[in-house]
C-alpha cells in the first residue's frame, strides 16, 4: 500500500499475516478448505454445499476450473481484515475473491450457514469469471453477476423501493452511490 504525504510517497513493505491458528484442512473435489477448530461442526455441510455451488455456478457460467479453489474461513471479522491487509475495513467487508483460485471469508460459525453459502456463491462467481475471461471485466458486470448468483440482495425489490422514493436515476449518477451494481 502506498501512503501519499504531500509531494513524497512512502511505500510500505508487504506483510504476510500469520494464519497459524487455521490448523484444520479439508479437501473436496473442487476446493481446499483452511479453517479453525470452531468450524468443525460446520465444515462437512459447508463442503457439501460448496460442491453444489460449484455444480450450479460452473454450469451456469460455462466455466471449468482446472485447479482447486482455496477457501480460507476466518474465525471473525478482525482476523479476516488483518489477513486482507485492511484492518480498517468496515463490517460489510466479509469476503473477497483473489484471482481464479482463492477466497478469504468469514466462517459459517460467525455469519450463519445460509449467509455464508450466499457469500461463497458470490465470491466463487468471481473466481469462475476469472477462469472464463482473459480480460478484466468492468466492475458493474463482475459484481452484478456475482451479486445475482450470490443472491446478496433482492435487486428487484431494492430498485423498486429506491425508485419509489427518488424516481428513475439518470445513468450518469447510477454508480455514484453504493448500490450501482443492482441497477
Order of alpha helices (4+ residues) and beta strands (2+ residues): beta-beta-beta-beta-alpha-beta-alpha-beta-beta-alpha-alpha-alpha-alpha
